[in-house]
Amino acid sequence: MKPLELAVCQAKLVFPSQHLPYLTNLFAALQFPLPNQTNILEIADAAASFSLDGLPTGTVRLRTQLDLYREGDWRVSLLGSESQLCPAGTGLTLKPDPAFDNQLTLRLDAGMAFAIPANILSDSTGGALTAAACGFLSVPVHQSPFLGVDALGLALGSARLGGTKGITLTNVSLQLTGLTNLFSPSPTQPFRASLGGAVLAGPAGFGMSNAVFHFEGAPVPRFTVSELAVIQPGTLLGLATNLPMQLDEGRVRFLADDLPVPDLFAATNVALTVSGSVMLPSPQNPVLGSRV
């Protein structure tokens, strides 16, 4: 078990002429060990202030994921600021909030993740089904509390649905972010739906990476995608059947994935890669072989 450690990376002690000294620009981390895990609390807020004549202001949050319960693939966790879905992580903030006329506001951010074995829902081939949510509770002085949900996410490592002849899902994910902007999205405050993963049905499949629908107030959402893939172990789409090779996968990667759809597929913005095997003299009677 790692030891308890406190590290102060940066701090500024100010001596004003008419007030007591105060500490600001504080960046610090507390590492605390727990059974089978080590977690880090951090103060990383340039506006943080600790004075002797008033309430301290700033943010204290988890940096790393904290498992509240874990048994095999069953898990309940608090998410830290390293979470891609919940960058605010789980933490407590006390400071003036522009959303409430700069009143001193107590805000609790929380990210929760629940994981269950995938074989509970399907013929699992490995992995777990994870659901995560990020929300916050703001309590301004002299106003009613405000509760909001920022993001929801689902992730599945690998699972087979419908038996041996069904479909296989691999590294499938769905993320909904900016939920507070759902009914009034704008370019600066969008609502986004992100998809990723691969679906195999029989010998063939299709995959995508970082496919995002951007709802920004326009009648039609903007769509971006980083990569598309066609997967068919053995022979890709029946091509190259008479050649000493077997293509397993073809991928199209978009060099600039934020372009509008007509420009997204421009030849100068597309990188095509294939993978497979070369077998000589033929795939049916191989003597030498190599993967590419």
Protein Blocks (a to p, Z undefined) as FASTA:
>chain_A
ZZdddddfbdcddddfkbccddehiacddddddehiacddddddfkbccdfkbccedddd
dfbdcdfbdghjbccddddfklmklmnlpaddddddfkloopacddddddddddddfklm
mccebdjddddddddddddehiacddddfbdcdddfbdcehijmlccdehiacddehklm
mmmgcfklccddddeddddehjbccddehiacddehiabdcdddfbdcdddehieghiak
lbccdcfbdcdddfblmbcfklmmpmklcccddddddddfbfklcfbdcdZZ
